[in-house]
Every structure is written in structure tokens, then in C-alpha cells.
Amino acid sequence: MTFEIRSVGDETFDFTFIGLGASNSLILLSLLKNELLKDKQVLIIEPSKKAENDKTYCFWADSNDSIVHDLAPIISHSFEKLKVSSSQLQDISTQPYFYIRSIDLYKFTLKTLFDENIIILRDEVVAIEFEADEYRISTSGSRYRSRYVFDSRPPVFSEMSEEEIHLKQTFIGLHIKCEKPVLDHTSFEMMNFNVEQNGFTQFMYVIPFNQQEALVELTRFGSEELNQEEVNIVLRNYVSKEWGTYEIIAEEKGCIPMTTFQNEPSNYPGILNTGTAANLIKPSTGYGFKNMYSFALEVTDRISKKDYGNFNKVNIHRKKRFRFYDTLLLIILLRWPDKGKTIFTRLFEKHTATDIFKFLDEKTTYYEELKIFIMLPFGPFLRAVYHYFKHKKQLRYMASLMFMLSYSILAQFSADAALNFGYVILAIGLLVIGIPHGALDHLLIKDNKFSLSGFLLKYCITIALFYLIWLLFPTFSLILFIVFSSLHFGESELISFRTKTHNPVSIVRSFFLGLSILLCIIGTHVEESLTIISHLNANYTFNSLNVKWVFLILSTSSFLYILTESFFSKSASNYGLIFLLLLGIQAPLIISFGLYFIIQHSNNAWKHLQKGLKMSSSELYKQAAWYTLGALIILLLILFNAVQLNSMNDLWAQFFIFIACISLPHFLIMHIFYREKEAV
């Protein structure tokens, strides 16, 4: 059947669809089914006149699902049994596997559009510009105006950051016809790993159409695409061995991205990315047709309600933990591709296909997921978890968890041994990053008249004066320390959230966020905190019961405030902060505070210094070395002055004063550094 491509007048279109692939086709069919285009001017720009089947769309679904009913005219095959490698046939009658040829979807959509008199142009879009509340779409031949645009052009993966993982699912297949009726057309083979892996994860995929015809594909998960000539040899040998003499009816070839890269929504509120550009392809499998269908329903629902607010951000909801699972598998396929065969084979050997389908549809519970994971090989996934945290630059949180697990296990045998272990690790943390991050203040002074000796003299005088003030006025000094520490901690956190910190609102936010962190730690360690505070000055007395209730309320309110900040910032650093605060609840006060100060605050500040000074860690350590030594000497002098102390709490009180004294000039200099950094 031939379809006429109609001409375009000088008008503004309500909707313009760039590309007529699966995603845009499903959106159009859904909108037409719900009669939402009757009073709309619609333009479709598709550069390719598709005449042959170049790919297939497969999905599993309940036979009563709307996707099956809506697409029934073009579903050419369905299967209620599947096989993976040498495993037994599995019954999937509750979730049959459906097969659609891309050419059938294209022709079905084209005919529907023709019947509705919708304009289709054979052209290629080269640019889209926003102008006077509408979009100017430039093609190789002309320009068009539109109020809303559905853009299915694929994202540019070459622009992704080095942190992202990008693999390819490439497949080359043959539509064959065997000389004899030797095929079992009642079932399909989803994965047959009985082929050479060649340093990747590779398998055969067989869809029988009848007893003589089938689609036989070799699929590769890997960083390199399949070689056509090599695949032809593999396919022909495989088919000849399995079914004997055959003829080739057609060939099929394709490449699907398997990536952690998440394409950002369009910067324009009226341009909606669709298909791969809308992140609808599941990274770990390459399946995306059902997601595209769900996406089409979501778009239809928004348009039916005339809800065009944030139209560019329309998307289907994905639970974050499934992105994590996908990432772990991609790490394994990238780093240890030989493990892919074992993982996929065991997955289908130990679980029913319907359970796996439910998991891939991201509809399983935590318990169901645990049952799936526990049967998989632990080694590759543990290593993948390590690389995941390393990839995300979050190894510090993983290390914190390992530290606290070790501490808790040791505490079961000896509380003193556990404490000593904790103190040793914290001391190492202070030496490695806690003190060094504050020993770089001399690099932050932007003054043409800067004198290092003068700077050091002023710095030491500030520390000495604050120490003297603390001895004379401990209550005032404690309040002052809490105020500037709260500002400093909160300011560092907000910088990590990529939030500006030097307008009045942000300064207040900084203070309350930092204060909330301190109150969370103090409020979950009330007795220890009060004991140390009382040793700062013998005049401090507390009604323990009343204070406990006050701090319980304060710490709970503070934690809720931090959760609120997390919700709005959506920063990984803030989730790490919450994790550390929760992790430290069962630990002693000093260890709990140390976890926050070393793992969160000092690490964040170190990154800020690296970026602001444009220096590597090794360069920063060289610059900090002598000043770190100076800070340690000051600490030893203070502790030497405390040799006659009667208890460990007195010692911790003196250590607390030391931290307060060296923090004051550091806070002032870092505050200026953050302000100047934002001004650039």
C-alpha cells in the first residue's frame, strides 16, 4: 500500500513529531484512540521511508493487558513457553511473550495517520529554536512552527561523562526457512549461551514463526559491536547443525544502548524527549517497548487533562533501587563479561520465568528481590558494589559501614577492644584528612600583600586567644563554637548540594542545617555529651531527665529538618549524611561525631579545595604537611597540659577545646573562600 505525503501550508502546528519510530508511533496511536487530535494540527517529520523490517519489538504481558488489546492487529506471534540454554521448557502462559515486526507497527501507524488526514513529511530536522511562545523547527528543506514537539532523536552518548557506563546490545539475525518442518513453533529460545563468548556475553535468540521459519539472532552485550562476517559464519554453522538445510529470507541488524547515562529533559518546556532520549530502554536488558507504551499512556493522560505544565519532564516512574541493580549488572558485563553467561543461566535455572519477568518489570518487593539475589553468584556482585561506590565517589560510606560492622562485632567480645579499635581508626582519619583539610588555609588568602609568616602569626594568635577566652569564659566560648561550627558545617553541606550559600536565606539554612547535624549527634548521645560538657567547666549542672526529653525533641526535629533538605536537594551527599547520622546512633559519641567530621565534612571540604584551588590530592597533601604537623604539636601541648587529668572525659574535654580553637580561624577563612568561589 502506498501512502501519500501531504504538503504543508504556512501554519502553526499544535504537535510536531520528529521521527516515526516505536515511541512516537505508540504516542500517536494512543492519542488517536482517545480522540485527542481531532481539533489539532499535527505534523510528522520522518526522514526515512521504511520499506523493510529492520527490527522487532518483543514484550511479555498478561493477555488481558491493554497493550495486547491495542496492538492485537500487528502482533504476529505469541509464545506460552520459553527456554534458556539447556534448561527445561518453562510455562509462561500467565505472561505470554509477544512479537511485533517494526515494519508492521510502522505501516499500521501510517495507515491510521492517513485515515486521520495527518501530515507526514520526508525531511530531516537540523535545529529547533524557541521564538515567541512557539518552536521554530528547521529541516534540511524548510522551517515549521509548532507549539509542542515530540523529539525522538537519540541522545548524543559521546557527550556523557567518564563516570557513566556505556555498553551496546548488538544483534545480527537471519530470517530463515528450513527445508523440513523441524522447528518447535510453540516455544521460543530466549537465551542460548552454547556459543563462543569471545570475551563478551553472547547468546543465540530464536523466534520460530512456524515449523519451518524462524528468526535466529546472535546477540552480544559488550563494549564492541558484532562483526558481520564473523557472525554470518556463526549463524550459518549454528542453523545447519541444529536444523539442517535452509534458505535465508531476510536479514536483521541492530544496536541498543545499555547505559547508566540518563539523558536530561529538554531545556524547553514544550519539547518532550521520547524513545531512547526519554530513558525508556532498560539498561540491563535492552527491552523498552512496554516502557514506551506506558510512556504513551502517561502522555495521553496529561494531554487529555490539558496539563502542559513541565511538559518536557513527562516520564514514567522508575524506582531508584532498580537503577542500582541495572548498574551492578552493567559493571559486571563491562569488567567481567565472562560472568554474564553464569548469571543469566542461573537466573532462569533457579527462578521461574514469570518471576524474572516481574523483576524486570520492576514490580517485585524487597523480599522477592532478595530471593532472586541470594541464588546468584556473590563474588561478581560484591566486586560490582565496590566499583559502584568507587564510580559514584561514595566509597567513604561503604568504608564507614565496614568500620561500624567491625566495631559492632568486636564489641560483642570486648567493649574496651572495640573502643580502642574505634579510636585508632578515627586517629588515622584525622591524620589522613581531618586535620589536613584545615591545614590548607594559607592557600586561600587572596591578597597581594600576603605574608606567610604574618599569616601564621595571626593564625596562631587567634587560636591562642580563643583558648584563653575558653579558659576564662567557657559558657560563652561553647555557645560561640556551636554558632560558628553550625554555620561552617551547614555551609559545607549546602555547597555539596550545589546551593548558593551567601544570600541571607542560605546563610540561615546553613546555620540550621549545621545546628541540626550537631543536635542529631548530641541528642542521640545525651549522657555522654552532658558529661563532657560538664568537664569543660565544673560549674555546669544538669537535670538529666529534663535535658534528655529536651534533646530527644530537638534531635528528632533536627533529623526531620535534614530529611526535608534532602528531599529538596536530592543530593547524594545529603543521603550520605543521613546514612552516617543513622550509622552513628549505636556508636559512642566520639565515634559518631568522628564519622560525620571525617567521612562527611572533611571529605566534602577536601573536594571543594581540590576544585577551588585546581590542585590534585597529592599536591594538597604536600602543601598541608608542615601545617598538619604544627596542628599536632598544638594538640600535644594541650594534652601535655592535661596530664594530671583524672578521667578520660577530662581528656576528651581538652580535645574538644583543641578542635574548637583551631576551627575558629579555619571557619573564617573557609567562609571567605566559599563566598569568593561563588562570585567567580
Residue pairs with C-beta under 8 A, 6 or more apart in sequence:
1 107
1 111
3 110
3 111
3 114
3 120
4 114
5 120
5 121
5 122
6 117
6 119
6 120
7 119
8 43
8 119
8 121
8 142
8 144
11 41
11 145
12 41
12 134
12 145
12 146
12 147
13 41
13 42
13 43
13 144
13 145
13 146
13 147
14 40
14 41
14 42
14 146
14 147
14 148
15 37
15 40
15 41
15 42
15 43
15 146
15 147
15 148
15 149
15 150
16 42
16 43
16 44
16 45
16 135
16 137
16 144
16 146
16 148
16 149
16 150
17 24
17 27
17 28
17 42
17 43
17 44
17 45
17 149
17 150
17 152
18 24
18 45
18 125
18 137
18 149
18 150
18 151
18 152
18 153
19 45
19 46
19 151
19 152
19 153
19 274
19 275
20 44
20 46
20 106
20 109
20 110
20 120
21 152
21 275
22 57
22 102
22 105
22 275
22 288
22 289
22 292
23 152
23 274
23 275
23 278
23 280
23 292
23 295
23 296
24 44
24 150
24 152
24 274
24 275
25 105
25 106
25 109
26 292
26 293
26 295
26 296
27 150
27 274
27 295
27 296
27 299
27 300
28 37
28 44
28 109
28 112
28 113
28 118
29 70
29 108
29 109
29 112
29 296
30 70
30 296
30 297
30 299
30 300
31 37
31 299
31 300
31 303
32 112
32 113
32 116
33 70
34 300
34 304
36 300
36 303
36 304
37 116
37 118
42 118
42 119
43 119
43 121
43 144
43 146
44 113
44 118
44 119
44 120
44 121
45 120
45 121
45 123
45 124
45 125
45 137
45 139
45 144
46 120
46 121
46 122
47 122
47 123
47 124
49 122
50 102
50 103
50 106
51 103
52 103
52 250
53 101
53 102
53 103
53 104
53 250
53 252
54 102
54 103
54 252
54 253
54 254
55 102
55 252
55 254
56 99
56 100
56 101
56 102
56 207
56 215
56 252
57 99
57 100
57 101
57 102
57 105
57 289
58 97
58 98
58 99
58 100
58 207
58 287
58 289
59 67
59 97
59 98
59 287
59 289
59 290
59 293
60 92
60 95
60 96
60 97
60 98
60 357
61 67
61 68
61 95
61 96
61 98
61 290
62 68
62 94
62 95
63 96
66 297
67 290
67 293
68 75
68 98
70 293
71 98
71 100
71 105
73 108
74 100
74 101
74 104
74 105
74 108
75 98
75 99
75 100
76 99
76 100
76 101
76 104
76 209
77 98
77 99
77 207
77 209
78 96
78 97
78 98
78 99
79 92
79 96
79 97
79 99
79 186
79 187
79 188
80 91
80 92
80 93
80 96
80 97
80 186
80 187
81 89
81 90
81 91
81 92
81 186
81 187
81 188
82 89
82 90
82 92
82 97
82 187
82 188
82 189
82 190
82 353
83 89
83 90
83 187
83 188
83 189
83 190
83 192
84 90
84 189
84 190
84 191
84 192
84 344
84 345
84 348
84 349
84 353
85 191
85 192
85 193
85 194
85 203
85 345
85 348
86 194
87 345
87 348
87 349
89 187
90 348
90 352
90 353
92 353
92 354
92 357
94 354
95 353
95 354
95 357
97 188
97 190
99 207
100 289
110 120
113 120
121 139
123 139
123 140
123 141
123 142
124 139
124 140
125 137
125 138
125 139
125 153
126 138
126 139
126 140
127 137
127 138
128 135
128 136
128 137
128 138
128 149
128 151
128 268
128 271
129 135
129 136
129 138
130 136
130 268
130 270
133 147
134 145
134 146
134 147
134 270
135 145
135 146
135 147
135 148
135 149
135 268
135 270
135 271
136 143
136 144
136 145
137 143
137 144
137 145
137 146
137 149
147 270
148 270
148 271
148 272
148 308
148 311
149 270
149 271
149 272
150 272
150 274
151 266
151 271
151 272
151 273
151 274
151 277
152 273
152 274
152 275
152 276
152 277
153 277
154 275
154 276
154 277
155 261
155 263
155 273
155 276
155 277
157 166
157 257
157 259
157 261
160 166
160 259
160 261
163 391
163 392
164 259
164 260
164 261
165 259
165 260
165 261
165 327
165 330
165 331
165 334
165 391
166 223
166 257
166 258
166 259
166 260
166 261
167 221
167 222
167 223
167 257
167 258
167 259
167 330
167 333
167 334
168 220
168 221
168 222
168 223
168 224
168 225
168 255
168 256
168 257
168 258
169 219
169 220
169 221
169 255
169 256
169 257
169 258
169 286
170 219
170 220
170 222
170 225
170 226
170 254
170 255
170 256
171 205
171 217
171 218
171 219
171 220
171 226
171 252
171 253
171 254
171 255
172 217
172 218
172 226
172 228
172 231
172 232
172 235
172 251
172 252
172 253
173 205
173 215
173 216
173 217
173 218
173 235
173 251
173 252
173 253
174 215
174 216
174 217
174 235
174 239
174 248
174 250
174 251
174 252
175 213
175 214
175 215
175 248
175 249
175 250
175 251
175 252
176 213
176 214
176 215
176 216
176 239
176 243
176 246
176 247
176 248
176 249
177 212
177 213
177 246
177 247
177 249
178 212
178 213
178 214
178 243
178 244
178 245
178 246
179 212
179 244
179 245
179 246
179 247
180 212
180 243
180 244
180 245
181 210
181 211
181 212
182 211
182 212
182 243
182 244
183 208
183 210
183 211
183 212
183 213
183 214
183 243
184 208
184 211
185 208
185 209
185 210
185 211
187 208
188 206
188 207
188 208
189 204
189 205
189 206
190 205
190 348
190 353
191 203
191 204
191 205
191 344
191 345
191 348
192 203
192 204
192 205
192 206
193 202
193 203
193 341
193 344
193 345
194 204
195 202
195 203
195 204
195 218
195 234
195 238
196 202
196 234
197 337
197 338
197 340
197 341
199 222
199 337
199 338
200 220
200 221
200 222
200 224
200 337
200 340
201 220
201 221
201 222
201 333
201 337
201 338
201 340
201 341
201 344
202 218
202 219
202 220
202 221
202 222
203 218
203 219
203 341
203 344
204 216
204 217
204 218
204 219
204 238
205 215
205 216
205 217
205 218
205 219
206 214
206 215
206 216
206 217
207 214
207 215
208 214
209 215
213 249
215 252
216 235
216 238
216 239
217 252
218 226
218 231
218 234
218 235
218 238
220 226
221 258
221 333
221 337
221 340
222 333
222 337
223 334
225 255
228 253
239 246
240 246
256 281
256 286
256 288
257 276
257 281
258 281
258 283
258 284
258 285
258 286
258 330
258 333
259 283
259 330
260 283
260 323
260 326
260 327
260 330
262 279
263 273
263 276
263 277
263 278
263 279
265 272
265 273
265 312
265 313
265 315
266 272
266 273
266 312
267 312
268 312
269 308
269 309
269 310
269 311
269 312
270 308
270 311
270 312
271 312
272 278
272 299
272 311
272 312
272 314
273 312
274 280
274 292
274 295
275 288
275 292
276 288
278 295
278 315
279 315
280 288
280 291
280 292
280 295
280 316
281 287
281 288
281 291
282 288
282 291
282 326
282 360
283 323
283 326
283 327
283 330
284 325
284 326
284 329
284 330
285 360
287 360
290 361
291 316
294 316
295 314
295 315
295 316
298 314
298 315
298 316
299 314
302 308
302 311
302 314
318 362
319 362
321 369
322 362
324 388
325 369
327 388
328 381
328 384
328 385
328 388
329 343
329 384
331 384
331 387
331 388
331 391
332 339
332 340
332 343
332 380
332 381
332 383
332 384
333 340
335 383
335 384
335 387
336 380
336 383
339 377
339 380
342 377
343 376
343 377
343 380
346 375
346 376
346 377
347 356
347 372
347 375
347 376
348 356
350 375
351 371
351 372
351 375
355 364
355 368
355 372
356 372
358 364
358 368
359 368
359 369
359 372
364 372
373 381
385 398
386 395
386 398
389 395
389 397
389 398
392 572
394 572
394 576
396 576
396 599
396 600
396 603
397 576
397 579
397 580
397 599
399 599
400 579
400 580
400 583
400 595
400 599
401 583
403 425
404 583
404 584
404 586
404 587
404 595
406 421
407 418
407 421
407 422
407 587
407 591
408 418
408 586
410 417
410 418
410 421
411 418
419 588
422 587
422 588
422 590
422 591
422 594
423 590
426 590
426 591
426 594
426 598
429 594
429 598
429 599
429 602
430 594
430 598
431 628
433 598
433 602
433 603
433 606
434 597
434 598
434 602
435 628
435 631
435 632
436 606
436 620
436 621
436 624
436 628
437 602
437 605
437 606
437 609
437 624
438 631
438 662
438 663
438 666
439 624
439 625
439 627
439 628
439 630
439 631
440 609
440 613
440 620
440 623
440 624
440 627
441 459
441 627
441 665
441 666
441 669
441 670
442 452
442 455
442 456
442 623
442 627
443 609
443 613
443 623
444 612
444 613
444 669
444 670
444 672
444 673
445 455
445 669
446 676
458 665
459 665
462 664
462 665
463 634
463 661
463 662
463 664
463 665
464 661
466 477
466 660
466 661
466 664
467 638
467 657
467 661
469 476
469 477
470 477
470 657
470 660
470 661
474 536
474 537
475 537
477 660
478 533
478 536
481 660
481 663
481 664
482 515
482 518
483 511
484 663
484 664
484 667
485 514
485 518
485 660
485 663
485 667
486 510
486 511
486 512
486 513
486 514
486 515
486 517
486 518
487 507
487 510
487 511
487 514
487 667
487 671
488 514
488 663
488 666
488 667
488 670
488 671
489 513
489 514
489 517
489 518
489 601
490 509
490 510
490 511
490 512
490 513
490 514
490 515
490 517
491 501
491 510
491 514
491 670
491 671
491 674
492 601
492 604
492 605
492 608
492 670
493 510
493 513
493 514
493 517
493 565
493 573
493 574
493 577
493 604
494 500
494 501
494 506
494 509
494 510
494 513
495 501
495 604
495 608
495 674
496 571
496 573
496 574
496 604
496 607
496 608
497 565
497 569
497 571
497 573
497 574
498 571
499 506
499 509
499 569
500 506
500 678
501 507
501 509
501 510
501 674
501 675
501 678
502 674
502 675
502 678
509 565
512 561
513 561
513 562
513 565
515 558
516 557
516 558
516 559
516 561
516 562
517 558
517 562
517 577
517 581
517 596
519 551
519 554
519 555
519 557
519 558
520 555
520 558
520 559
520 562
520 581
521 581
521 584
521 589
521 592
521 593
521 596
522 529
522 551
522 555
522 589
523 551
523 552
523 554
523 555
523 556
523 558
524 555
524 584
524 585
524 592
525 588
525 589
525 592
526 544
526 547
526 548
526 551
526 552
527 544
527 548
528 588
528 589
529 551
529 589
530 542
530 544
530 547
531 649
532 589
532 649
532 652
532 653
532 656
533 540
534 540
534 541
534 542
535 647
535 649
535 650
535 652
535 653
536 653
536 656
536 657
559 581
562 574
562 577
562 578
562 581
563 578
565 574
566 574
566 575
566 577
566 578
573 600
573 604
576 599
576 600
577 596
577 600
580 595
580 596
580 599
580 600
581 596
583 595
584 591
584 592
584 593
584 595
584 596
585 592
587 595
590 652
605 670
606 617
606 620
608 673
608 674
608 677
609 615
609 620
610 616
610 617
610 620
612 673
612 677
613 620
615 623
631 662
634 658
634 661
634 662
635 655
635 658
638 654
638 655
638 657
638 658
639 651
639 654
639 655
639 658
641 654
642 650
642 651
642 654
645 651
645 654
